[in-house]
Amino acid sequence: MNDFGKLWTAGTISSLGDGVTVVAGPLLAAALTRDPVQVAGLMVAEQLPMVVFTLPGGAIVDRVDRRLLMSAASVVRFACLGALALLVATGQASLPVLYAIFLVIGCAAVLYENASMTAVPAVVGPDELERANGRILASRTLCNSLLAPVAAGWLFTMSPWTPFAVDAVAFAVVAVLARALSRSVGRVFRDSGVTLRAAIAEGVRWLLRHRLLRTLAVTVALSNVTLGAMMSIMVLVAQERLGLGSVGYGILLAGTAVGGIIGGLIAPRVVRRLGPGTVFRLDLVVEALTQLGLALTRDAVAAGMIIATLGLHLIVFSTVSASLRATLTPSGLLGRVHSAYRLLSNGGLLLGAALGGVLGRYFGLTAPFWVGAVLVSAVTLWAWRVLNNRDIHAARAAARSAVGCEPGTTDHRTHD
């Protein structure tokens, strides 16, 4: 198996484990409490490290062997989920314990995801990035959003501790695969004595000075506020508004995979036909409409179809944005720029998770969807002018022709 195959397989298995955790965790929380704020608190605990730890994580990725980092992060998740399975099996699980374990898992996930995404350009050529990212995201969606939710609901019904035990085994396998990658994949870019703080600031400044990527990052951050609000209380929406049980909840979330898998496979073709700017614009319109649809429906089948459409949009959008970051960012800054981008996107999810619980408690379970439809519509109008084919093609041309952007160097020029 070549390096891309190992990276792809490790990411696929990791996504399966993450998907089971993401579904089984809220089911366990909902079994412990029916308070929307406390249930949403689990997503806050999961997303908090992706805000607080993302910037240091990006700098670490640029300084540490990616193979070892991915392997170590997987070992940590293996240990945490194994411990959680034991606590649930012995009846000692509680919300504070669940929050704490999800905090640690979140920190490990930051390092793994950043190292994995920045390793893709090291195993495929620039012309293959969209195809490679599309395959990775499609398989991730297949496992994370289709297989995992159904499996998690079924496993949780059998025994609440079983999903977490399965997760632990999955991450043990990922640790072995990550360690087997070639040394070139784990390449470290030396910063010649630059402090960690200065290295982090360098990546943040580069992103903020880049007009296109800055606009894209802010767009994703605001959009993720609505997604975080939606997902933080979706388990309660499924049970109390759509009349679904644990398995039904898993099947509902699996709807994102139906569209997501298709989106990952067709993304390169769609981008070639329409151009990345047009794809971004259409995706934002689709997202606003899906939020509106979820606010109006009480039918589980209709909700599943809407979520499938949302899944297709998210994967196409993510495929194009990931390829743009890899193409426009100098290699030596990729980990830090990616982490700064993720700080904004995960910050949106964290804020949305907290907002979803409050809106659900005081204004009803559909309130996050109504707010989401309005917010995404406003974001679409704001970003429309910048996210266009002409500016994106110009940014790519400038990146290709830039002098001194060999791997391991930095370029502070902007494309404003």
DANORCOR-V414797 format. One line per field, one symbol per residue. burial: # if it has 16 or more other C-alpha atoms within 10 Angstrom, else .. A space follows every 10 residues. Layout:
BEGIN
burial->???
END
This chain:
BEGIN
burial->..##.##### ########## ########## ....###### ########## #.######## ########## ########.# ########.. ..#.#..##. ########## ########## ###.....## ########## ########## #######..# ########## #########. #...#####. ........## ####.###.# ########## ########## ########.. ##.####### ########## ########.. #...###### #.######## #####....# ..######## ########## ########## ########## ########## ########## ....###### ###.###.## ..##.####. ##..##..#. ....#..#.# #...#.
END
